[in-house]
Amino acid sequence: MARRPDRVIIAGAGPVGLLLALALGRQEVPVTVLEAEPGLAHDLRAGSFHPPSLEMMAPYGVTDDMHAIGIPVRRWQLRDRAAGVIVEWDLGLLAGDTPYPYRLHLEQHRLTPILFERLRAVANVEVRFDTRVSGVGQDADRAWVLAESPAGSERFEGAWVVGCDGGRSAVRKAVGIEMEGFTWPERFVVVSTPYDLGAHGFTANAYVADPEQWAAVFKMPDAGGAGLWRIAFPVPPDEADEATLAPAEVERRMQYFLPRATPYEVRHKSIYKVHQRVAREFRRGRVLLAGDAAHLNNPLGAFGLNGGIHDAINLAGKLGPVCRGEAPADLLDRYVRQRRTVNIEYVQEGSIRNLRTLAERDPAARQARFDELRRTNADPRLAREFLLRSSMIASVRRERSIA
């Protein structure tokens, strides 16, 4: 008789934790998900999904559900505030590389309910809200999580613990894994408006270079059907959060970005710090890390959540066989080698390069970068190579090459 698969304890019911639970549960691995918040988080930061992420989530029915409400974005721009459009990229060039030659825009808080609903059909997965991790322990055979809930202190045991609990990961801190890298001095403020930027020539995803105030533009689905435009701006290190979020200051930034005769309607606004960090280890014994608990980056390029999705699917493909006794635990070290290497080589490098391109102050350096991108875009072979990297297809191919 086959033995019952080992249980996995996952900290964090964000998209990475829920997707990992779904992928493991579909392999009949029992999973307990612990979430500190009383319900699914309403997070507005991430919301652009690259082709490999759509491919990875398709077998679980998630990608079809996302298409029912998301916005497909085939073309995206790099613009200069003064000069206008520098290049407009066509993801249709990747039609031979992926069944999804576009980005799909859907805010993170719309993805988590899709994943959660899919999990409801998986009998061996339990999600516990309002349960905050306070400690992690392990020995040669088991791992456990100590948590606080309205019922008091509880202990959850399994064979493996996975921290998918974000940048401030309690799991990572409990086992003493260091995050290496740096924090940008600037913070980001994100503003959402229903005002139609498409009428001014903006594609549903656009990046605007400017040495004083660059911008990143994303059109997201909205309950009203017309869509909501979300714009990210830099915030100087010495500017107080209260000043940044004051209505007059939000309006000033919006008017600098695109002047208009009447004030903007602002639906949402938020401010946050931005990090470029990677955990020194993605595994310590029976404890593993995935998503923001393992790596953080600025959002220019939409690599962060997508990287977390790739973590979840990679890890599920290895942890499932280990839990069923079909593979040795050493297989998990390949997850570490693959995902940590790719994060450093592609996610960190690419997102840093993107931010520096938008914020470049040297006119000659900025012009040289624009000229290079124009030449690349004009050559179909070079344009495809660029898009393979920016769409994360190249990073997935690199991952699969690592033994």
Secondary structure, DSSP 8 states (H G I E B T S, - for coil): -------EEEE--SHHHHHHHHHHHTTT--EEEE-SSSS-----S--EE-HHHHHHHGGGTHHHHHHTT-EEE-EEEEEETTTEEEEEEEGGGGTTT-S--SEEE--HHHHHHHHHHHHTT-TTEEEE-S-EEEEEEE-SS-EEEEEEETTEEEEEEESEEEE-S-TT-HHHHHHT--EEEEE-SSEEEEEEE-S-GGGGT--SEEEEE-SS--EEEEEE--TTSS-EEEEEEEE-TTS-HHHHHSHHHHHHHHHHHS--SS-----EEEEE--EEEEES-SEETTEEE-GGGTEE--STTS-HHHHHHHHHHHHHHHHHHHHTTSS-TTHHHHHHHHHHHHIIIIIIHHHHHHHHHHH---HHHHHHHHHHHHHHHHSHHHHHHHHHHHTTHHHHHHHHT--
